[in-house]
Amino acid sequence: AQKVTQAQTEISVVEKEDVTLDCVYETRDTTYYLFWYKQPPSGELVFLIRRNSFDEQNEISGRYSWNFQKSTSSFNFTITASQVVDSAVYFCALSDSSGGYQKVTFGTGTKLQVIP
Amino acid sequence: SQTIHQWPATLVQPVGSPLSLECTVEGTSNPNLYWYRQAAGRGLQLLFYSVGIGQISSEVPQNLSASRPQDRQFILSSKKLLLSDSGFYLCAWSRPESGGETQYFGPGTRLLVL
């Protein structure tokens, strides 16, 4: 069975600090996909990134970066120089490789508060 | 580009009343469609998904039902609401692929059952 663990329930940082959100996953599949979503106070989930299990390259997009390590089954998300607009709940998610319907398992989310 | 709409945005309903939430997707054809519920301060629970018109799969048995009368329309319904049906309902779509479909979410409907 798939499982996604986001052990950090809530994190508070002061603006301009760097922050890392942890994500640990479990799957028996050799092919799988990992995602991060942002849920601002408005409620809509915003897609941030998708990674497949064969691509372990870290990715950077502006102030956002992702560290994928299969050896530790982790897909951590770092925000550099955090801003108040980064305040949101962040969800890590995992889907398997079966054809047809793709079941996505979401973590319970990490609430990030950036204090000005 | 693709867009996904949900309405209403907020809804307050008495216990025992019916429910109808609508979701429509524009800019794509034959999407996979999903209904999720998010209880306050908690994660997402998949309720229903659909891979085509009239094809509905339920993930959690409950007093809710879903229908897909048109390719890009997904409806969540209930004949009699319960207090426990309160929550934030999110519709999502994905483009059918061989693996790792990205789900894109709508703005959500906040439902309060009193």
Interface residues (C-beta under 8 A of the other chain):
Chain A: T31 Y32 Y33 F35 Y37 S42 G43 E44 L45 V46 F47 R50 N52 F91 S95 S97 S98 G99 G100 Y101 Q102 K103 V104 F106 G107 T108 G109
Chain B: N32 R42 G43 L44 L46 Y49 V51 S57 F88 L90 A92 S94 P96 E97 S98 G99 G100 E101 T102 Q103 Y104 F105 G106 P107 G108 R110
